[in-house]
Amino acid sequence: MYQMRTFAERVRGLAPAPWEHDAELLRGLYDAQLGSRHADLAARWMQSQGTGFYTIGSAGHEGNAAVAAALEPTDPALLHYRSGAFYLTRAAQCGSKEGLRDILLGVAAATSEPIAGGRHKVFGRHELSIIPQTSTIASHLPRAMGVAFSLNRSAKLGVPSPWPADAIVVTSFGDASANHSTATGAINAALHASYQGLPMPLLMVCEDNGIGISVRTPDGWIRQAYGSRPGLRYFDADGTDLDAALSMATEAATFVRRNRRPAFLRLRTVRLLGHAGSDVETAYRSPAELAADEERDPLLGTARYLLGAGYTADEIIELYEDKHAEALRIAAEVAGLPQLSSAETVAAPLRFPSPDAVADALPERTPSTERLTLSQSINRALSDVLASYPEAMVFGEDVGRKGGVYGVTRGLQKAFGPPRVFDTLLDEQSILGLALGAGVSGLLPIPEIQYLAYLHNAEDQLRGEAASLKFFSQEQYANPMVLRIAGYGYQKGFGGHFHNDDAIGVLRDIPGIVIASPSRPDDAAAMLHACTAAARSSGTVSVFLEPIALYHRRDLYDDGDDQWLAAYPDEPVPIGRGRTYGDGTDLTIVTFGNGVPMSLRVAARVPGVRVLDLRWLAPLPVEDLLLQANITGRVLVADETRRSGGVSEGILATLIDHGYTGRLGRVTSYDSYVPLGAAAHDVLLSEQTIETAARDMLS
């Protein structure tokens, strides 16, 4: 990349170009572009000094300043990692003079950085309506679609929104990211909603520099893929030409704002300084290619307009050099600022919700003495949540008129209306993205994933987006959510892996999320109340795992005993507390889900056994676990998940970590997918296996 001397030489050789917009705006946009460029250069200098930790820059993409200028400063923005000029323009629109310092504080991982507090270099700030995103490819697009959907839905429900009623949502991404399934799914979901007449004010900005790290995007591919898609208004602009970019971005934003329909803006850019500081472009790009991109430097394009607006070459160069000095001065100032210095401080935004906050936010409960099944109890709890919280919405595949595959949501749409209980398209990424956007927009989403096996193609929306938002925003943003998932095994007459999945390891290592695993009907309702209260009071993301095989179970010990029915609960279930059955003093069986009724039947046949139902898989009920383990000195974990990566590994490790010295054992399901038919019993945990292990430990 050429240095300041080369820039000065090139400016002096430029011909003026006429500027068709406000002259003061031109000066402001040039300042933002300069700030973005010199932030990139300062980041590399900081890295060379050992004081900077992030060098993915925005050089060549400074035309996105025009996109910010075309929007209102209250329009929510979800930006990718080459959005420096957008960020600085938005900061100036909001009266902030600290945008450049914000960026370099992030590079320095300083705790005083205003959004992530030193946890990552992100473009985000609450006061600027910029929701922070990390660099996972295109993972923010489903959330952007969800925010756009929620703008109108909040108004329809009469729920306060953090965004103005006429706001539009802007999200930016690269040409390589446009090929990712997450991007294509989010765009499809936006068009799917718009096709049905639902407002979807979403402006998608593809900053097309023609290359993803070292892999070229075929010439014309973005236009081919998105330029003639039905229902998607397409705009195309040269991002290195500030006048053209501003005109087209303004036209695109106006279209979205007036029509409440999605639009796609391709902003043709160049990539200068490589992908990141460690990238050696000469390994895969020719000198001629690099030189051609330098000729299209957007700063030179803006300099032409400045010349046409009456600035001299010397004034333009002086502004460039002054910004360089300002960036280096700020870089030196932030280099020695405090950084995060303990694990507790780093992880503070991931803490589980306060029990008092949850208790204060519990929904009103409908009293009833009727004994209910698990399915009926969850249905009643959802009804109470919808009645108590006007911002709550239940949605997913088949949850509306059908009432769910297993009838769990039956009657809710009729009672509360389609705006609050509705069906979605068949795409788990979009379901979760809708929930993420709704949560950050003041709503309380309760999405359903129809089967646990279907979660896995969308799990990054939990890991990379839902769980991380409070972490990367110091809790200034949150996406409250209660994700209901039908899962586990033991279905009769409807088997196979995709309807009997027992793999939840993918959930257990996501920091900060609550994992509820109810077994009994009364626990299920009370735990669902706790999850929704945690979401509402603390922005908590909860995953509510519902055992399919127990949905309609009535009996426990004998046919017709109705011992698995329960009255609707009067008392709450605190997050992270288990439930103990029996007072045996010889063996504690620790279990959850389908393991609870199996273990209770074993306890009825084997003297001296007590059963601990964990109920919560995150946070584990450590206090109850240690208490019940130490009472007997023998612990058998009955775990219906797989032996490798299953829940039992975490339970045993927790006991050992807390100094338990008694006897330990475990029985689990086999390391296998679940097959059809009777063969399923060969790989799933069985009641007989639990009993045999219990008797062995007692012998």
C-alpha positions in Angstrom: 0.0 0.0 0.0 1.4 3.4 -0.9 2.3 5.8 1.9 1.5 9.4 2.5 4.0 10.7 0.0 2.5 8.7 -2.8 -1.0 9.8 -1.8 0.1 13.4 -2.0 1.6 12.9 -5.5 -1.5 11.3 -6.8 -3.8 14.0 -5.4 -1.8 16.6 -7.2 -2.3 14.7 -10.4 -6.1 14.5 -10.1 -8.6 16.3 -12.2 -11.6 17.9 -10.3 -15.0 16.3 -10.5 -18.4 18.1 -9.9 -20.0 17.3 -6.5 -23.8 17.2 -6.7 -24.6 17.2 -3.0 -24.0 19.4 0.0 -20.4 20.6 0.3 -20.4 20.3 4.1 -21.5 16.7 3.8 -18.6 16.0 1.4 -16.1 17.4 4.0 -17.7 15.2 6.7 -17.6 12.1 4.7 -14.0 12.6 3.7 -13.2 13.0 7.4 -14.9 9.7 8.1 -13.1 8.0 5.3 -9.7 9.4 6.4 -10.4 8.2 10.0 -11.2 4.7 8.8 -8.1 4.5 6.7 -5.7 5.8 9.4 -7.3 3.6 12.0 -6.3 0.7 9.8 -2.7 2.0 9.5 -2.6 2.8 13.2 -3.8 -0.7 14.1 -0.8 -2.2 12.1 1.6 0.2 13.9 0.1 -0.9 17.2 0.5 -4.5 16.3 4.2 -3.9 15.5 4.6 -2.4 18.9 2.9 -5.2 20.7 0.0 -3.0 21.7 -2.6 -3.9 19.1 -4.5 -7.1 18.6 -6.7 -6.8 15.5 -5.8 -5.9 12.0 -8.7 -6.8 9.8 -9.4 -3.3 8.3 -11.7 -1.3 6.1 -9.2 0.0 3.6 -10.8 0.2 0.2 -14.3 0.0 1.6 -14.6 3.6 2.8 -17.4 4.2 0.4 -19.7 2.7 3.1 -19.6 6.2 4.6 -22.2 7.0 1.9 -24.5 4.3 3.2 -24.5 5.7 6.7 -25.1 9.2 5.3 -28.2 7.9 3.4 -29.8 6.6 6.6 -31.2 8.1 9.8 -28.9 7.8 12.8 -31.7 5.9 14.6 -31.9 3.2 12.0 -30.5 0.0 13.6 -27.3 -1.3 11.9 -25.7 -4.7 12.0 -22.3 -4.3 10.3 -19.5 -6.5 9.2 -15.8 -6.0 10.0 -15.0 -3.5 7.1 -17.4 -0.8 8.3 -15.0 1.8 9.8 -16.2 4.7 7.6 -19.8 3.8 8.3 -19.2 3.8 12.0 -17.4 7.1 12.0 -20.1 8.7 9.8 -22.8 7.4 12.2 -20.8 8.7 15.2 -20.6 12.2 13.6 -24.3 12.1 12.8 -25.0 11.5 16.5 -22.7 14.3 17.6 -19.9 12.1 18.9 -16.2 13.1 18.3 -14.9 9.9 19.8 -15.5 7.5 16.9 -11.8 7.1 16.0 -10.9 6.6 19.6 -13.6 3.9 19.9 -12.1 1.9 17.1 -8.6 2.1 18.4 -9.7 1.3 22.0 -11.1 -1.9 20.5 -7.8 -2.6 18.7 -6.0 -2.2 22.1 -8.5 -4.5 23.9 -8.9 -1.7 26.4 -11.6 -2.1 29.1 -12.7 1.5 28.4 -13.8 0.6 24.9 -17.5 1.5 24.9 -19.3 -1.6 23.6 -17.3 -4.8 24.2 -15.1 -3.5 27.0 -11.9 -5.1 25.6 -13.5 -8.5 24.8 -13.2 -8.0 21.0 -12.7 -5.4 18.3 -16.3 -4.8 17.0 -18.2 -2.0 15.4 -21.0 -1.3 17.8 -22.3 1.3 20.2 -25.7 1.5 21.9 -26.0 5.3 21.5 -25.4 4.9 17.8 -28.0 2.1 17.2 -25.2 -0.1 16.0 -25.6 -3.7 17.3 -22.2 -5.3 17.6 -21.3 -8.3 15.4 -18.2 -10.5 15.4 -16.6 -11.8 12.3 -18.5 -15.1 11.9 -19.4 -15.2 8.2 -22.9 -13.8 7.6 -24.2 -15.0 11.0 -25.7 -11.6 11.7 -28.0 -11.6 8.7 -30.8 -13.8 10.2 -30.9 -11.4 13.2 -31.1 -8.4 10.9 -34.0 -10.0 9.2 -35.6 -10.6 12.6 -35.1 -6.9 13.6 -36.7 -5.8 10.4 -39.7 -8.1 11.0 -40.0 -6.9 14.6 -40.3 -3.2 13.7 -43.8 -3.6 12.6 -44.7 -6.5 14.9 -43.9 -4.4 18.0 -46.3 -1.7 16.8 -48.9 -4.2 16.0 -48.7 -5.7 19.5 -48.6 -2.2 21.2 -45.1 -3.0 22.7 -42.5 -0.2 23.0 -39.7 -0.6 20.5 -36.2 0.8 20.8 -36.4 1.9 17.1 -38.7 4.6 15.6 -41.8 3.4 13.8 -40.4 4.4 10.3 -36.9 3.0 10.9 -35.3 0.6 8.5 -32.6 -2.0 9.2 -29.3 -2.0 7.5 -26.9 -4.9 7.4 -23.6 -5.2 5.5 -21.5 -8.2 4.4 -18.9 -9.2 1.8 -19.3 -10.8 -1.6 -17.8 -14.1 -0.3 -20.2 -14.1 2.7 -23.1 -13.7 0.2 -22.6 -17.3 -0.7 -22.9 -18.7 2.8 -26.0 -20.7 3.6 -26.7 -18.4 6.5 -26.9 -15.4 4.2 -28.9 -17.1 1.5 -31.3 -18.4 4.1 -31.8 -15.0 5.7 -32.4 -13.3 2.4 -34.9 -16.0 1.4 -36.7 -15.6 4.7 -36.9 -11.8 4.2 -38.4 -12.4 0.7 -40.7 -15.1 2.1 -42.2 -12.6 4.6 -42.4 -9.8 2.1 -44.1 -12.0 -0.4 -46.9 -12.6 2.1 -47.3 -8.8 2.6 -45.5 -8.6 5.9 -43.4 -5.4 6.3 -39.7 -6.2 5.9 -37.8 -2.9 5.9 -34.3 -4.4 5.4 -31.5 -2.9 3.4 -28.8 -5.5 2.6 -25.5 -4.0 1.6 -23.1 -6.4 -0.2 -19.6 -4.7 -0.2 -18.2 -6.5 -3.2 -14.4 -6.3 -3.4 -14.2 -9.4 -5.6 -12.2 -11.6 -3.3 -12.7 -13.6 0.0 -9.3 -13.8 1.6 -7.6 -15.3 -1.4 -10.5 -16.9 -3.3 -11.9 -14.8 -6.1 -15.6 -14.1 -6.6 -16.5 -14.6 -10.3 -17.0 -11.4 -12.1 -20.7 -10.5 -12.1 -21.7 -13.2 -9.7 -23.4 -11.0 -7.2 -25.5 -9.3 -9.9 -26.3 -12.8 -11.4 -27.3 -14.2 -8.0 -29.3 -11.2 -6.7 -29.9 -8.8 -9.5 -33.1 -10.3 -10.9 -34.6 -12.1 -7.9 -38.3 -11.7 -7.7 -39.4 -9.5 -4.8 -35.9 -8.2 -4.1 -35.2 -4.6 -5.4 -31.6 -4.5 -6.6 -29.3 -1.5 -6.6 -25.7 -1.3 -7.8 -23.2 1.4 -7.2 -19.5 2.1 -7.5 -18.3 2.3 -3.9 -15.1 4.0 -4.9 -17.1 6.9 -6.2 -18.6 8.7 -3.3 -21.1 10.7 -5.3 -22.5 7.6 -7.1 -22.5 5.6 -3.9 -24.4 8.3 -2.0 -27.0 8.7 -4.7 -27.7 5.0 -5.0 -27.6 4.4 -1.3 -30.1 7.2 -0.8 -32.4 5.8 -3.5 -32.2 2.3 -1.9 -32.8 3.6 1.6 -35.8 5.6 0.4 -37.3 2.6 -1.4 -37.0 0.5 1.7 -38.4 3.2 4.0 -41.4 4.0 1.8 -42.3 0.5 0.7 -41.3 -1.5 3.8 -39.8 -4.1 1.5 -36.3 -5.5 1.3 -33.6 -4.2 -1.0 -30.2 -5.4 -2.0 -27.4 -2.8 -2.6 -24.3 -4.0 -4.2 -21.5 -1.6 -3.4 -18.5 -2.3 -5.7 -15.3 -1.8 -3.7 -11.6 -2.7 -3.7 -9.6 -4.3 -0.9 -6.5 -2.5 0.1 -3.9 -3.6 2.7 -4.9 -7.2 2.3 -7.4 -9.3 4.2 -5.6 -8.6 7.5 -2.1 -7.7 8.8 -0.8 -11.3 8.4 -2.0 -11.6 4.8 0.6 -11.6 2.1 -1.4 -10.6 -1.0 1.5 -11.1 -3.4 1.2 -14.8 -2.8 -2.1 -14.9 -4.8 -2.5 -11.5 -6.5 -0.3 -10.1 -9.3 1.4 -6.7 -9.1 -0.9 -5.4 -11.8 -4.0 -6.4 -9.9 -2.8 -4.6 -6.8 -1.8 -1.5 -8.7 -5.3 -1.4 -10.4 -7.0 -1.5 -7.0 -4.8 1.3 -5.7 -5.8 3.4 -8.7 -9.4 3.0 -7.5 -8.7 4.0 -4.0 -11.9 5.6 -2.7 -9.9 8.4 -1.0 -8.6 9.5 -4.4 -12.2 9.4 -5.7 -13.3 11.7 -2.9 -10.3 14.0 -3.4 -11.5 14.6 -7.0 -14.9 15.9 -5.6 -13.1 18.0 -3.0 -11.1 19.6 -5.8 -14.3 20.3 -7.7 -15.8 21.8 -4.5 -13.0 24.3 -4.3 -10.5 22.7 -2.0 -6.9 22.9 -3.1 -4.6 19.8 -3.4 -2.6 21.1 -0.5 -5.6 21.4 1.7 -6.8 17.8 0.8 -3.3 16.5 1.6 -3.1 18.4 4.8 -6.4 16.9 6.0 -5.0 13.5 5.2 -1.8 14.1 7.1 -3.6 15.7 10.1 -5.8 12.6 10.4 -2.7 10.4 10.2 -1.2 12.3 13.1 -4.4 12.2 15.1 -4.7 8.4 14.7 -1.2 7.8 15.8 -1.6 10.1 18.8 -4.8 8.3 19.9 -3.0 4.9 19.2 -0.2 5.9 21.6 -2.7 7.1 24.2 -4.8 3.9 24.2 -1.8 1.6 24.1 -1.2 1.6 27.8 -4.8 1.6 29.0 -6.0 -1.3 31.3 -7.1 -4.5 29.8 -9.3 -7.3 31.2 -7.2 -9.0 33.9 -9.2 -11.9 35.3 -11.4 -14.7 34.1 -14.3 -13.5 36.3 -14.2 -10.0 34.7 -14.0 -11.4 31.2 -17.0 -13.7 31.8 -19.1 -11.3 33.9 -21.7 -10.6 31.1 -22.3 -14.4 30.9 -23.4 -14.8 34.5 -26.7 -16.6 35.1 -29.7 -14.5 36.1 -30.3 -13.4 39.7 -32.9 -15.5 41.5 -34.5 -12.4 42.9 -34.8 -10.8 39.5 -36.4 -14.0 38.1 -38.8 -14.3 41.0 -40.0 -10.7 40.6 -40.7 -11.3 36.9 -42.7 -14.5 37.1 -45.9 -14.5 35.1 -49.3 -14.7 36.7 -50.5 -18.4 37.1 -53.9 -19.7 36.4 -54.9 -21.8 39.4 -56.1 -25.3 38.7 -56.5 -28.6 40.5 -56.8 -30.6 37.3 -54.0 -33.2 36.9 -52.2 -32.6 33.6 -49.8 -34.4 31.3 -46.5 -32.9 30.4 -47.9 -31.6 27.1 -50.9 -30.1 28.8 -48.9 -28.4 31.5 -46.5 -26.8 29.0 -49.5 -25.6 27.0 -51.0 -24.1 30.1 -47.7 -22.4 31.0 -47.4 -20.9 27.5 -50.9 -19.6 27.9 -50.1 -17.9 31.2 -46.9 -16.4 29.7 -48.8 -15.0 26.7 -51.5 -13.6 29.0 -49.0 -12.0 31.3 -46.4 -10.6 28.8 -47.9 -8.7 25.9 -44.5 -8.8 24.2 -44.4 -12.6 24.2 -44.6 -14.5 20.9 -44.7 -18.2 20.2 -43.6 -19.3 16.7 -42.1 -22.1 14.7 -43.0 -24.8 12.2 -46.6 -26.0 12.7 -47.2 -24.3 16.0 -50.1 -22.2 14.8 -53.4 -23.7 13.5 -52.2 -27.3 13.9 -51.0 -26.6 17.4 -47.7 -28.4 17.0 -46.8 -31.9 15.9 -47.6 -33.2 19.4 -50.4 -30.7 20.2 -48.3 -28.7 22.8 -49.4 -25.4 21.3 -52.9 -26.4 20.5 -55.5 -23.6 20.9 -52.9 -20.8 21.6 -53.3 -19.2 18.2 -57.1 -19.1 18.6 -56.7 -17.6 22.1 -54.1 -15.0 21.4 -54.2 -14.4 17.6 -51.9 -15.0 14.7 -49.6 -11.9 15.4 -48.5 -13.7 18.6 -48.7 -17.4 17.8 -47.7 -18.1 14.2 -46.1 -20.5 11.8 -42.7 -19.9 10.2 -41.0 -21.2 7.1 -39.1 -24.4 7.4 -35.7 -23.0 8.2 -34.2 -23.3 11.7 -31.6 -20.6 11.0 -34.4 -18.2 10.2 -36.5 -19.2 13.1 -33.6 -18.5 15.5 -32.7 -15.3 13.6 -36.3 -14.1 13.9 -36.0 -14.7 17.6 -32.7 -12.9 17.9 -34.0 -9.9 16.1 -37.3 -9.9 18.1 -35.4 -10.1 21.4 -33.1 -7.2 20.7 -36.2 -5.2 19.6 -38.1 -5.3 22.9 -40.1 -8.5 22.2 -40.0 -11.8 24.1 -39.6 -14.6 21.6 -40.5 -18.2 22.4 -39.5 -20.1 19.2 -39.9 -23.8 18.7 -37.4 -26.1 16.9 -39.6 -29.1 16.0 -37.0 -31.8 16.8 -33.6 -31.7 18.5 -31.9 -33.1 15.4 -33.1 -30.1 13.4 -31.2 -27.7 15.7 -27.8 -28.7 14.6 -27.8 -27.0 11.2 -28.6 -23.7 12.9 -26.7 -24.0 16.2 -24.3 -21.2 15.4 -27.2 -18.8 15.8 -27.1 -19.7 19.5 -23.4 -20.0 19.9 -22.2 -17.2 17.8 -25.1 -14.7 18.1 -27.5 -15.3 21.0 -25.0 -16.3 23.7 -22.4 -13.8 22.6 -24.4 -10.6 22.4 -24.3 -9.6 26.0 -20.6 -10.6 26.1 -19.7 -8.3 23.2 -21.9 -5.5 24.4 -21.3 -5.5 28.1 -25.0 -6.3 28.5 -26.0 -3.0 26.7 -27.8 -5.3 24.2 -29.5 -8.6 25.0 -31.6 -11.0 23.1 -34.0 -12.6 25.6 -35.3 -15.9 24.3 -36.8 -19.2 25.4 -36.1 -21.8 22.8 -38.4 -24.8 23.0 -37.0 -28.0 21.5 -38.7 -31.4 21.4 -36.0 -34.0 21.9 -34.6 -37.2 23.4 -35.5 -40.7 22.5 -38.0 -43.5 23.4 -40.8 -42.5 21.0 -43.0 -45.5 20.2 -44.0 -46.1 16.6 -42.2 -43.0 15.2 -38.5 -43.7 15.5 -35.2 -43.1 13.8 -32.5 -40.7 14.5 -34.2 -37.5 13.4 -37.1 -38.0 15.8 -35.1 -39.5 18.7 -31.9 -37.4 18.9 -30.1 -37.5 22.3 -27.1 -35.3 21.4 -27.1 -32.1 23.5 -23.3 -31.7 23.9 -23.5 -28.9 21.3 -25.6 -26.9 23.8 -23.7 -27.7 27.0 -20.5 -25.9 26.0 -22.2 -22.6 25.1 -21.4 -20.1 27.9 -24.2 -18.3 29.6 -27.2 -20.1 28.3 -29.7 -21.8 30.6 -30.6 -25.4 29.7 -33.8 -26.7 31.2 -34.7 -30.4 31.0 -38.0 -31.0 32.7 -39.5 -34.5 33.2 -42.6 -34.0 35.3 -45.6 -31.9 34.2 -45.6 -29.7 37.3 -41.8 -29.0 37.0 -42.2 -28.3 33.3 -44.7 -25.5 33.8 -42.8 -23.9 36.7 -39.5 -24.2 34.8 -40.9 -22.6 31.7 -42.2 -19.7 33.9 -38.7 -19.3 35.3 -37.1 -19.3 31.9 -39.5 -16.6 30.6 -39.0 -14.5 33.7 -35.2 -14.8 33.3 -35.5 -13.7 29.7 -37.7 -10.8 30.6 -35.8 -9.6 33.6 -32.2 -10.4 32.6 -32.1 -10.9 28.8 -31.3 -14.6 29.4 -31.2 -17.1 26.5 -32.8 -20.4 27.7 -33.1 -23.7 25.9 -36.1 -25.7 27.1 -35.7 -29.4 26.2 -39.0 -31.3 26.2 -38.9 -35.1 26.3 -41.2 -36.2 23.5 -41.8 -39.6 24.9 -43.2 -38.1 28.1 -45.5 -35.6 26.5 -48.7 -37.7 26.9 -47.5 -40.2 29.5 -50.0 -40.7 32.4 -48.7 -43.7 34.3 -45.5 -44.3 36.2 -45.5 -47.7 37.9 -48.5 -49.6 36.5 -51.0 -49.1 33.6 -53.8 -46.8 34.7 -52.1 -45.5 37.9 -52.0 -41.9 36.6 -48.9 -41.3 38.7 -47.2 -39.2 36.0 -50.0 -36.7 36.0 -49.6 -33.6 38.2 -51.5 -30.5 39.2 -50.5 -27.1 37.7 -47.8 -25.8 40.0 -48.3 -23.1 42.6 -44.7 -22.7 43.5 -41.8 -21.6 41.2 -38.8 -23.8 40.4 -35.6 -21.7 40.9 -33.1 -22.0 38.0 -30.3 -24.4 39.0 -32.1 -26.4 41.7 -32.8 -30.1 41.5 -35.6 -32.3 42.9 -35.1 -35.3 45.1 -37.3 -38.3 45.5 -37.1 -40.8 48.3 -34.9 -41.0 51.4 -32.7 -43.9 50.7 -29.3 -43.8 52.4 -27.3 -46.3 50.2 -27.3 -45.0 46.7 -28.1 -41.8 44.8 -29.3 -42.1 41.2 -28.7 -38.8 39.4 -30.7 -38.4 36.3 -32.9 -36.1 34.2 -35.5 -36.3 31.4 -36.7 -39.8 30.5 -34.2 -41.1 33.1 -36.4 -39.9 35.9 -39.4 -42.2 35.5 -37.0 -45.1 34.8 -35.0 -44.4 37.9 -38.1 -44.0 40.0 -39.3 -47.4 39.0 -35.8 -48.9 39.8 -35.9 -47.2 43.2 -39.2 -48.8 43.9 -37.6 -52.2 43.4 -34.2 -51.6 44.9 -34.1 -50.7 48.6 -32.0 -47.8 49.9 -32.1 -45.7 46.7 -32.9 -42.0 46.3 -33.3 -40.2 43.0 -32.1 -36.7 42.1 -33.7 -35.2 39.1 -31.3 -32.5 38.0 -34.0 -30.6 36.1 -31.3 -28.0 34.9 -28.4 -29.0 32.8 -27.0 -25.5 32.8 -26.4 -24.3 35.4 -26.1 -27.7 37.0 -27.7 -27.9 40.5 -24.3 -28.3 42.2 -25.5 -27.7 45.7 -28.2 -30.3 45.4 -25.9 -32.7 43.6 -23.2 -32.6 46.3 -25.7 -32.8 49.1 -27.5 -35.9 47.7 -24.2 -37.5 46.7 -22.7 -37.2 50.2 -25.7 -38.5 52.0 -25.2 -41.9 50.4 -21.6 -41.9 49.4 -22.6 -43.8 46.2 -23.6 -42.0 43.0 -25.0 -43.7 39.8 -25.6 -41.3 36.9 -28.4 -42.5 34.6 -27.8 -40.5 31.5 -29.9 -41.0 28.4 -27.5 -39.0 26.2 -24.5 -40.6 24.6 -21.5 -41.9 26.6 -19.0 -39.6 24.7 -19.9 -36.0 25.1 -23.0 -36.7 27.1 -24.2 -35.1 30.3 -22.8 -37.7 32.6 -19.2 -36.5 31.9 -20.0 -33.1 33.3 -21.8 -34.5 36.3 -18.9 -36.7 37.3 -16.4 -33.9 36.7 -18.4 -31.6 38.8 -18.5 -34.0 41.7 -14.7 -34.6 41.5 -14.0 -30.9 41.2 -15.9 -30.2 44.4 -14.1 -32.8 46.4 -16.6 -35.7 46.4 -14.7 -38.9 47.3 -17.4 -41.5 47.3 -18.1 -44.2 44.8 -19.1 -43.2 41.2 -20.7 -45.0 38.3 -22.6 -44.2 35.2 -24.9 -45.8 32.6 -25.6 -44.0 29.3 -26.9 -44.5 25.8 -24.5 -46.0 23.3 -22.3 -43.9 21.0 -24.6 -44.3 18.1 -27.4 -42.7 16.2 -30.8 -44.1 17.0 -32.1 -46.6 14.5 -35.7 -47.5 13.5 -37.8 -50.1 15.3 -36.8 -52.4 18.1 -33.1 -51.9 17.4 -33.4 -48.5 19.2 -33.6 -50.3 22.5 -30.1 -51.7 21.9 -28.5 -48.3 21.9 -30.7 -46.3 24.3 -30.3 -46.3 28.0 -32.7 -48.8 29.5 -34.4 -49.3 32.9 -32.9 -52.7 33.2 -29.4 -51.3 32.7 -30.0 -48.8 35.4 -31.2 -51.5 37.8 -28.3 -53.8 37.1 -25.8 -51.0 37.7 -27.6 -50.0 40.9 -27.6 -53.5 42.3 -23.9 -53.9 41.4 -23.0 -50.7 43.3 -24.9 -51.9 46.3 -23.5 -55.4 46.4 
